[in-house]
């Protein structure tokens, strides 16, 4: 029994040494590697309400914001529910693995963004933030000006176009 306890103590010590050695390399979200992964992420996420991510815990560690995890691969109902939540001002944050195992049970973040019709709004190295495409603004209709005493025949909307170049 003493030999087994001694082996357990040695195994624990070895595991602790390995953990401390990895702390500065790929030892988790507080490691320098992760901290350099997305500088300014908190500022970039400020305008978005609901967030979803392939690594929600990393979003919290790097930005202080909570995020829901992306739905399971092939779960269309969860993806539709996520779209409803994100279309009201949310975003998808896709973070790299950086030494951590990939989450193959979740839908790929780029695939989710594509299926939802989102576009990249910010990127830094392997980090991507996707958000809904802006809705097209309706064209402004300008009523015809009514000629009257002292009025020019220009339309009221022409004043907004004055000074704009026709070449873009």
N, CA, C and O of each residue as an XYZ file, in Angstrom:
672
protein
N       0.821     -1.186      0.000
C       0.000      0.000      0.000
C       0.875      1.265      0.000
O       0.554      2.261     -0.648
N       1.991      1.195      0.746
C       2.886      2.357      0.801
C       3.531      2.615     -0.548
O       3.763      3.767     -0.916
N       3.823      1.549     -1.291
C       4.423      1.706     -2.613
C       3.426      2.383     -3.553
O       3.807      3.258     -4.332
N       2.170      1.990     -3.487
C       1.139      2.594     -4.334
C       0.969      4.076     -4.002
O       0.829      4.905     -4.901
N       0.981      4.403     -2.721
C       0.849      5.803     -2.304
C       2.060      6.609     -2.779
O       1.925      7.752     -3.214
N       3.249      5.997     -2.688
C       4.455      6.683     -3.152
C       4.379      6.940     -4.660
O       4.738      8.024     -5.119
N       3.918      5.957     -5.431
C       3.779      6.134     -6.881
C       2.754      7.220     -7.201
O       2.968      8.020     -8.112
N       1.660      7.255     -6.474
C       0.657      8.312     -6.677
C       1.255      9.690     -6.387
O       1.004     10.649     -7.117
N       2.040      9.779     -5.328
C       2.660     11.069     -4.986
C       3.636     11.501     -6.074
O       3.689     12.678     -6.430
N       4.408     10.553     -6.603
C       5.345     10.878     -7.680
C       4.580     11.301     -8.932
O       4.957     12.273     -9.587
N       3.516     10.586     -9.266
C       2.714     10.930    -10.448
C       2.097     12.320    -10.311
O       2.053     13.082    -11.276
N       1.620     12.645     -9.106
C       1.051     13.976     -8.858
C       2.115     15.049     -9.014
O       1.858     16.101     -9.598
N       3.307     14.791     -8.495
C       4.391     15.771     -8.597
C       4.793     15.988    -10.051
O       5.024     17.121    -10.471
N       4.876     14.904    -10.818
C       5.227     15.023    -12.241
C       4.148     15.816    -12.976
O       4.463     16.688    -13.786
N       2.894     15.521    -12.701
C       1.789     16.244    -13.356
C       1.832     17.728    -13.006
O       1.588     18.577    -13.863
N       2.142     18.041    -11.750
C       2.226     19.441    -11.331
C       3.374     20.164    -12.040
O       3.218     21.304    -12.478
N       4.523     19.498    -12.150
C       5.667     20.095    -12.848
C       5.320     20.339    -14.313
O       5.659     21.386    -14.863
N       4.639     19.372    -14.957
C       4.254     19.544    -16.356
C       3.259     20.687    -16.508
O       3.342     21.461    -17.461
N       2.325     20.796    -15.578
C       1.341     21.870    -15.644
C       2.008     23.232    -15.518
O       1.690     24.154    -16.270
N       2.935     23.363    -14.567
C       3.641     24.634    -14.375
C       4.492     24.953    -15.607
O       4.566     26.107    -16.027
N       5.130     23.938    -16.184
C       5.957     24.156    -17.374
C       5.115     24.612    -18.554
O       5.581     25.412    -19.365
N       3.896     24.125    -18.668
C       3.023     24.499    -19.782
C       2.348     25.833    -19.571
O       1.851     26.423    -20.530
N       2.312     26.333    -18.341
C       1.561     27.554    -18.038
C       1.963     28.716    -18.917
O       1.101     29.492    -19.331
N       3.228     28.863    -19.215
C       3.679     29.968    -20.040
C       3.553     29.705    -21.517
O       3.742     30.611    -22.328
N       3.232     28.465    -21.885
C       3.165     28.128    -23.306
C       1.709     28.021    -23.752
O       1.135     29.002    -24.225
N       1.120     26.867    -23.612
C      -0.265     26.664    -24.042
C      -1.128     26.311    -22.849
O      -2.097     25.564    -22.982
N      -0.793     26.828    -21.708
C      -1.423     26.403    -20.472
C      -2.804     26.951    -20.219
O      -3.218     26.985    -19.061
N      -3.513     27.363    -21.175
C      -4.873     27.829    -20.953
C      -5.063     29.262    -21.409
O      -4.171     29.877    -21.994
N      -6.246     29.774    -21.126
C      -6.637     31.081    -21.647
C      -5.894     32.245    -21.004
O      -5.917     33.352    -21.542
N      -5.239     32.026    -19.876
C      -4.480     33.107    -19.252
C      -3.026     33.133    -19.718
O      -2.263     34.011    -19.315
N      -2.641     32.185    -20.555
C      -1.257     32.142    -21.031
C      -0.986     33.317    -21.967
O      -1.917     33.848    -22.573
N       0.263     33.725    -22.092
C       0.601     34.832    -22.988
C       0.151     34.574    -24.430
O      -0.240     35.500    -25.139
N       0.210     33.326    -24.848
C      -0.205     32.998    -26.217
C      -1.668     33.366    -26.457
O      -2.010     33.927    -27.498
N      -2.533     33.047    -25.483
C      -3.944     33.402    -25.635
C      -4.156     34.896    -25.457
O      -4.983     35.485    -26.153
N      -3.436     35.512    -24.552
C      -3.609     36.937    -24.324
C      -3.230     37.748    -25.564
O      -3.799     38.811    -25.813
N      -2.274     37.246    -26.333
C      -1.889     37.914    -27.578
C      -2.823     37.563    -28.735
O      -2.757     38.186    -29.795
N      -3.688     36.575    -28.542
C      -4.536     36.092    -29.637
C      -5.535     37.149    -30.096
O      -5.856     37.219    -31.282
N      -6.016     37.949    -29.195
C      -7.069     38.895    -29.572
C      -6.975     40.187    -28.774
O      -7.852     40.466    -27.956
N      -5.927     40.984    -28.993
C      -5.874     42.255    -28.287
C      -7.020     43.165    -28.754
O      -7.303     43.258    -29.949
N      -7.648     43.810    -27.829
C      -8.741     44.702    -28.187
C     -10.066     44.000    -28.408
O     -11.020     44.623    -28.875
N     -10.150     42.717    -28.083
C     -11.403     41.980    -28.313
C     -12.546     42.588    -27.514
O     -13.662     42.705    -28.022
N     -12.286     42.974    -26.281
C     -13.352     43.559    -25.453
C     -13.935     44.809    -26.104
O     -15.153     44.992    -26.123
N     -13.070     45.665    -26.638
C     -13.555     46.878    -27.301
C     -14.347     46.549    -28.551
O     -15.356     47.193    -28.838
N     -13.901     45.559    -29.292
C     -14.589     45.189    -30.538
C     -15.948     44.555    -30.282
O     -16.838     44.635    -31.129
N     -16.119     43.930    -29.130
C     -17.388     43.260    -28.832
C     -18.390     44.169    -28.130
O     -19.554     43.802    -27.967
N     -17.946     45.351    -27.714
C     -18.815     46.255    -26.958
C     -20.149     46.565    -27.654
O     -21.175     46.597    -26.974
N     -20.187     46.797    -28.981
C     -21.471     47.152    -29.595
C     -22.460     46.002    -29.719
O     -23.624     46.230    -30.050
N     -22.030     44.785    -29.464
C     -22.903     43.632    -29.696
C     -23.529     43.154    -28.398
O     -22.870     43.089    -27.360
N     -24.803     42.824    -28.470
C     -25.519     42.321    -27.295
C     -25.187     40.866    -27.046
O     -24.266     40.557    -26.290
N     -25.917     39.982    -27.666
C     -25.729     38.551    -27.491
C     -24.514     38.085    -28.276
O     -24.312     38.489    -29.421
N     -23.703     37.232    -27.655
C     -22.536     36.666    -28.321
C     -22.640     35.152    -28.324
O     -23.168     34.555    -27.386
N     -22.134     34.538    -29.380
C     -22.022     33.086    -29.468
C     -20.605     32.781    -29.932
O     -20.015     33.553    -30.687
N     -20.057     31.653    -29.481
C     -18.678     31.346    -29.823
C     -18.408     29.851    -29.778
O     -19.114     29.085    -29.121
N     -17.361     29.461    -30.498
C     -16.880     28.090    -30.403
C     -16.120     27.894    -29.087
O     -15.914     26.758    -28.661
N     -15.708     28.969    -28.448
C     -15.003     28.918    -27.169
C     -15.564     30.013    -26.259
O     -14.899     31.025    -26.037
N     -16.786     29.826    -25.727
C     -17.390     30.882    -24.903
C     -16.588     31.216    -23.655
O     -16.582     32.364    -23.212
N     -15.910     30.221    -23.083
C     -15.107     30.499    -21.890
C     -13.914     31.387    -22.229
O     -13.490     32.194    -21.401
N     -13.375     31.250    -23.423
C     -12.260     32.116    -23.845
C     -12.749     33.542    -24.091
O     -12.038     34.502    -23.793
N     -13.955     33.682    -24.630
C     -14.524     35.024    -24.816
C     -14.627     35.710    -23.461
O     -14.313     36.893    -23.333
N     -15.070     34.962    -22.447
C     -15.193     35.547    -21.113
C     -13.826     35.907    -20.553
O     -13.656     36.983    -19.980
N     -12.849     35.019    -20.709
C     -11.510     35.284    -20.168
C     -10.833     36.461    -20.868
O     -10.124     37.235    -20.226
N     -11.046     36.604    -22.181
C     -10.348     37.638    -22.946
C     -11.074     38.980    -22.971
O     -10.455     40.022    -23.187
N     -12.410     38.951    -22.746
C     -13.148     40.206    -22.886
C     -14.050     40.535    -21.699
O     -14.551     41.654    -21.590
N     -14.254     39.575    -20.819
C     -15.163     39.804    -19.707
C     -16.626     39.693    -20.085
O     -17.498     40.007    -19.274
N     -16.913     39.253    -21.303
C     -18.295     39.120    -21.788
C     -18.698     37.661    -21.827
O     -17.887     36.803    -22.176
N     -19.926     37.371    -21.476
C     -20.407     35.994    -21.562
C     -20.873     35.712    -22.988
O     -21.302     36.612    -23.711
N     -20.778     34.463    -23.365
C     -21.201     34.042    -24.710
C     -21.817     32.661    -24.606
O     -21.428     31.855    -23.760
N     -22.767     32.398    -25.462
C     -23.326     31.048    -25.547
C     -22.476     30.249    -26.521
O     -21.809     30.813    -27.388
N     -22.505     28.952    -26.373
C     -21.716     28.143    -27.304
C     -22.500     27.957    -28.589
O     -23.731     27.984    -28.604
N     -21.764     27.769    -29.650
C     -22.404     27.492    -30.933
C     -23.173     26.184    -30.830
O     -22.812     25.326    -30.025
N     -24.217     26.011    -31.619
C     -24.996     24.775    -31.525
C     -24.221     23.564    -32.041
O     -23.200     23.689    -32.719
N     -24.735     22.411    -31.701
C     -24.148     21.163    -32.183
C     -24.234     21.106    -33.697
O     -25.156     21.652    -34.304
N     -23.270     20.443    -34.290
C     -23.270     20.292    -35.751
C     -24.531     19.545    -36.161
O     -24.879     18.529    -35.560
N     -25.200     20.036    -37.163
C     -26.396     19.384    -37.690
C     -27.677     19.705    -36.949
O     -28.720     19.147    -37.292
N     -27.655     20.571    -35.953
C     -28.875     20.912    -35.216
C     -29.457     22.200    -35.767
O     -29.139     23.290    -35.290
N     -30.309     22.073    -36.769
C     -30.898     23.227    -37.430
C     -31.800     24.045    -36.525
O     -31.868     25.266    -36.664
N     -32.502     23.386    -35.588
C     -33.406     24.108    -34.688
C     -32.616     25.036    -33.766
O     -33.015     26.178    -33.540
N     -31.484     24.540    -33.230
C     -30.653     25.392    -32.372
C     -30.052     26.544    -33.165
O     -29.937     27.660    -32.658
N     -29.671     26.275    -34.405
C     -29.101     27.327    -35.240
C     -30.141     28.405    -35.540
O     -29.820     29.593    -35.545
N     -31.390     27.991    -35.790
C     -32.462     28.963    -36.039
C     -32.726     29.803    -34.790
O     -32.945     31.011    -34.888
N     -32.707     29.168    -33.619
C     -32.906     29.921    -32.369
C     -31.755     30.896    -32.137
O     -31.963     32.019    -31.678
N     -30.543     30.454    -32.458
C     -29.393     31.338    -32.325
C     -29.513     32.532    -33.265
O     -29.187     33.657    -32.887
N     -29.976     32.292    -34.479
C     -30.159     33.383    -35.450
C     -31.153     34.407    -34.913
O     -30.924     35.612    -35.020
N     -32.254     33.933    -34.339
C     -33.241     34.858    -33.771
C     -32.611     35.746    -32.691
O     -32.886     36.944    -32.623
N     -31.769     35.148    -31.857
C     -31.137     35.920    -30.782
C     -30.089     36.887    -31.322
O     -30.004     38.029    -30.870
N     -29.296     36.433    -32.283
C     -28.199     37.267    -32.783
C     -28.658     38.353    -33.749
O     -28.001     39.387    -33.867
N     -29.759     38.138    -34.432
C     -30.232     39.149    -35.390
C     -30.650     40.437    -34.705
O     -30.825     41.456    -35.374
N     -30.812     40.420    -33.412
C     -31.164     41.635    -32.672
C     -29.921     42.308    -32.103
O     -29.960     42.860    -31.003
N     -28.824     42.267    -32.842
C     -27.621     42.984    -32.427
C     -26.539     42.113    -31.829
O     -25.738     42.594    -31.027
N     -26.494     40.848    -32.196
C     -25.483     39.949    -31.664
C     -24.371     39.677    -32.654
O     -24.351     40.229    -33.754
N     -23.442     38.816    -32.252
C     -22.307     38.482    -33.106
C     -21.797     37.082    -32.767
O     -22.038     36.568    -31.675
N     -21.096     36.481    -33.712
C     -20.419     35.203    -33.511
C     -18.928     35.486    -33.407
O     -18.359     36.171    -34.256
N     -18.297     34.957    -32.364
C     -16.859     35.118    -32.157
C     -16.208     33.757    -32.383
O     -16.498     32.800    -31.665
N     -15.330     33.669    -33.377
C     -14.637     32.417    -33.665
C     -13.184     32.573    -33.254
O     -12.464     33.429    -33.769
N     -12.765     31.734    -32.319
C     -11.410     31.773    -31.791
C     -10.637     30.534    -32.229
O     -11.233     29.480    -32.452
N      -9.327     30.648    -32.354
C      -8.522     29.491    -32.755
C      -8.388     28.486    -31.616
O      -8.730     28.793    -30.474
N      -7.896     27.297    -31.918
C      -7.707     26.269    -30.895
C      -6.491     26.555    -30.019
O      -6.539     26.326    -28.810
N      -5.403     27.053    -30.608
C      -4.172     27.384    -29.885
C      -3.758     26.303    -28.886
O      -3.614     26.564    -27.692
N      -3.574     25.107    -29.389
C      -3.084     24.020    -28.553
C      -4.166     23.270    -27.819
O      -3.884     22.236    -27.212
N      -5.390     23.747    -27.849
C      -6.493     23.031    -27.225
C      -7.196     22.221    -28.306
O      -7.161     22.590    -29.479
N      -7.812     21.157    -27.931
C      -8.447     20.279    -28.912
C      -9.607     20.961    -29.626
O     -10.322     21.762    -29.023
N      -9.797     20.650    -30.903
C     -10.932     21.216    -31.623
C     -12.243     20.657    -31.078
O     -12.283     19.545    -30.551
N     -13.282     21.414    -31.207
C     -14.604     20.990    -30.733
C     -15.429     20.548    -31.933
O     -16.256     21.295    -32.457
N     -15.183     19.331    -32.343
C     -15.811     18.807    -33.558
C     -17.303     18.563    -33.381
O     -18.015     18.411    -34.373
N     -17.792     18.521    -32.160
C     -19.219     18.310    -31.926
C     -20.025     19.586    -32.164
O     -21.250     19.529    -32.275
N     -19.355     20.734    -32.245
C     -20.040     21.999    -32.516
C     -19.968     22.316    -33.999
O     -19.052     21.880    -34.696
N     -20.929     23.070    -34.466
C     -20.869     23.547    -35.846
C     -19.657     24.475    -35.970
O     -19.360     25.239    -35.052
N     -18.975     24.406    -37.080
C     -17.844     25.297    -37.323
C     -18.351     26.741    -37.348
O     -19.391     27.026    -37.941
N     -17.617     27.646    -36.706
C     -18.051     29.039    -36.619
C     -18.209     29.700    -37.971
O     -19.159     30.451    -38.192
N     -17.278     29.425    -38.882
C     -17.395     30.015    -40.226
C     -18.612     29.472    -40.955
O     -19.300     30.202    -41.667
N     -18.870     28.180    -40.769
C     -20.048     27.567    -41.396
C     -21.331     28.165    -40.823
O     -22.267     28.462    -41.565
N     -21.371     28.339    -39.515
C     -22.554     28.944    -38.886
C     -22.780     30.356    -39.419
O     -23.905     30.725    -39.755
N     -21.712     31.140    -39.494
C     -21.836     32.508    -40.004
C     -22.330     32.507    -41.444
O     -23.175     33.323    -41.812
N     -21.813     31.602    -42.253
C     -22.236     31.513    -43.658
C     -23.715     31.139    -43.746
O     -24.469     31.746    -44.507
N     -24.126     30.137    -42.966
C     -25.528     29.689    -43.018
C     -26.487     30.752    -42.499
O     -27.645     30.800    -42.914
N     -26.013     31.604    -41.595
C     -26.862     32.676    -41.075
C     -26.806     33.934    -41.936
O     -27.570     34.874    -41.714
N     -25.900     33.954    -42.921
C     -25.782     35.125    -43.787
C     -25.016     36.266    -43.140
O     -25.235     37.427    -43.484
N     -24.115     35.954    -42.201
C     -23.343     36.980    -41.517
C     -22.055     37.267    -42.273
O     -21.634     36.484    -43.125
N     -21.438     38.392    -41.955
C     -20.189     38.782    -42.604
C     -19.144     39.070    -41.532
O     -19.482     39.337    -40.378
N     -17.884     39.014    -41.920
C     -16.797     39.334    -40.991
C     -16.810     40.839    -40.739
O     -16.778     41.637    -41.675
N     -16.857     41.211    -39.468
C     -16.809     42.634    -39.123
C     -15.491     42.991    -38.452
O     -15.147     44.169    -38.360
N     -14.746     41.989    -37.978
C     -13.430     42.227    -37.381
C     -12.627     40.950    -37.453
O     -13.145     39.856    -37.232
N     -11.353     41.105    -37.766
C     -10.457     39.948    -37.772
C      -9.101     40.371    -37.253
O      -8.643     41.493    -37.471
N      -8.475     39.438    -36.560
C      -7.106     39.626    -36.097
C      -6.475     38.249    -36.081
O      -6.896     37.375    -35.322
N      -5.481     38.056    -36.905
C      -4.840     36.759    -37.079
C      -5.910     35.688    -37.318
O      -6.570     35.715    -38.356
N      -6.100     34.745    -36.382
C      -7.072     33.672    -36.591
C      -8.424     33.946    -35.941
O      -9.326     33.114    -36.029
N      -8.578     35.087    -35.295
C      -9.825     35.423    -34.613
C     -10.745     36.129    -35.604
O     -10.308     37.000    -36.356
N     -12.013     35.751    -35.598
C     -13.003     36.380    -36.464
C     -14.245     36.729    -35.654
O     -14.667     35.966    -34.784
N     -14.824     37.888    -35.947
C     -16.114     38.271    -35.384
C     -17.050     38.465    -36.569
O     -16.773     39.251    -37.474
N     -18.156     37.740    -36.550
C     -19.159     37.809    -37.611
C     -20.423     38.445    -37.054
O     -20.799     38.197    -35.909
N     -21.076     39.264    -37.866
C     -22.319     39.907    -37.452
C     -23.272     39.933    -38.648
O     -22.854     39.751    -39.791
N     -24.559     40.162    -38.369
C     -25.517     40.222    -39.480
C     -25.142     41.307    -40.472
O     -24.622     42.360    -40.103
N     -25.415     41.030    -41.733
C     -25.184     42.038    -42.759
C     -26.170     43.171    -42.524
O     -27.325     42.923    -42.179
N     -25.726     44.415    -42.708
C     -26.657     45.526    -42.487
C     -27.807     45.460    -43.483
O     -27.636     45.122    -44.654
N     -28.963     45.793    -42.977
C     -30.140     45.801    -43.849
C     -30.029     46.961    -44.830
O     -29.564     48.046    -44.481
N     -30.463     46.714    -46.058
C     -30.429     47.769    -47.071
C     -31.411     48.864    -46.670
O     -32.549     48.593    -46.287
N     -30.952     50.085    -46.765
C     -31.836     51.208    -46.461
C     -32.808     51.410    -47.608
O     -32.432     51.316    -48.776
N     -34.052     51.687    -47.274
C     -34.992     51.962    -48.356
C     -34.615     53.265    -49.053
O     -34.145     54.214    -48.426
N     -34.829     53.285    -50.348
C     -34.515     54.508    -51.095
C     -35.476     55.591    -50.677
O     -36.674     55.362    -50.507
N     -34.937     56.755    -50.520
C     -35.744     57.896    -50.116
C     -36.448     58.449    -51.333
O     -35.828     58.737    -52.356
N     -37.718     58.590    -51.208
C     -38.446     59.186    -52.338
C     -38.583     60.683    -52.088
O     -38.883     61.124    -50.979
N     -38.365     61.422    -53.112
C     -38.439     62.875    -53.020
C     -39.692     63.339    -53.751
O     -39.829     63.113    -54.953
N     -40.598     63.979    -53.040
C     -41.785     64.488    -53.722
C     -41.398     65.647    -54.651
O     -40.462     66.402    -54.388
N     -42.135     65.749    -55.714
C     -41.870     66.839    -56.656
C     -42.192     68.176    -55.982
O     -43.183     68.305    -55.262
N     -41.346     69.149    -56.229
C     -41.564     70.479    -55.646
C     -42.726     71.150    -56.350
O     -42.898     71.046    -57.565
N     -43.484     71.813    -55.579
C     -44.607     72.550    -56.133
C     -44.150     73.961    -56.464
O     -43.740     74.698    -55.567
N     -44.211     74.349    -57.713
C     -43.806     75.721    -58.037
C     -44.779     76.704    -57.401
O     -45.988     76.477    -57.372
N     -44.251     77.747    -56.917
C     -45.074     78.774    -56.302
C     -44.320     80.087    -56.342
O     -43.235     80.159    -56.920
N     -44.867     81.112    -55.749
C     -44.202     82.398    -55.784
C     -42.853     82.337    -55.048
O     -42.796     82.006    -53.864
N     -41.806     82.653    -55.746
C     -40.462     82.722    -55.182
C     -39.813     81.361    -54.945
O     -38.747     81.306    -54.333
N     -40.399     80.286    -55.394
C     -39.822     78.954    -55.182
C     -39.138     78.481    -56.441
O     -39.630     78.677    -57.553
N     -38.022     77.869    -56.251
C     -37.334     77.263    -57.403
C     -38.024     75.955    -57.747
O     -38.793     75.417    -56.950
N     -37.751     75.465    -58.905
C     -38.370     74.225    -59.350
C     -37.575     72.987    -58.914
O     -37.830     71.893    -59.417
N     -36.627     73.135    -58.000
C     -35.843     71.970    -57.577
C     -36.660     71.106    -56.617
O     -37.612     71.572    -55.992
N     -36.270     69.856    -56.517
C     -36.946     68.953    -55.592
C     -36.322     69.116    -54.211
O     -35.144     69.462    -54.123
N     -37.062     68.883    -53.135
C     -36.536     69.066    -51.783
C     -35.317     68.191    -51.477
O     -34.480     68.591    -50.668
N     -35.190     67.028    -52.088
C     -34.070     66.127    -51.782
C     -32.796     66.524    -52.508
O     -31.721     66.024    -52.175
N     -32.887     67.416    -53.498
C     -31.703     67.799    -54.249
C     -30.681     68.504    -53.370
O     -29.483     68.440    -53.644
N     -31.140     69.176    -52.316
C     -30.212     69.900    -51.448
C     -29.253     68.929    -50.765
O     -28.094     69.270    -50.532
N     -29.724     67.722    -50.441
C     -28.860     66.739    -49.806
C     -27.804     66.206    -50.745
O     -26.772     65.703    -50.298
N     -28.042     66.306    -52.029
C     -27.093     65.791    -53.010
C     -26.090     66.843    -53.443
O     -25.092     66.519    -54.086
N     -26.337     68.085    -53.103
C     -25.439     69.147    -53.531
C     -24.043     68.918    -52.983
O     -23.887     68.605    -51.803
N     -23.064     69.062    -53.788
C     -21.684     68.919    -53.371
C     -21.171     67.491    -53.428
O     -19.972     67.267    -53.255
N     -22.044     66.517    -53.665
C     -21.580     65.135    -53.762
C     -21.074     64.873    -55.161
O     -21.638     65.342    -56.149
N     -20.034     64.139    -55.218
C     -19.481     63.761    -56.512
C     -20.261     62.587    -57.054
O     -20.672     61.711    -56.293
N     -20.468     62.553    -58.342
C     -21.206     61.440    -58.939
C     -20.317     60.227    -59.133
O     -20.820     59.141    -59.418
N     -19.012     60.382    -58.989
C     -18.112     59.235    -59.117
C     -17.815     58.695    -57.733
O     -17.586     59.467    -56.802
N     -17.815     57.396    -57.587
C     -17.566     56.787    -56.272
C     -16.463     55.815    -56.352
O     -16.107     55.201    -55.346
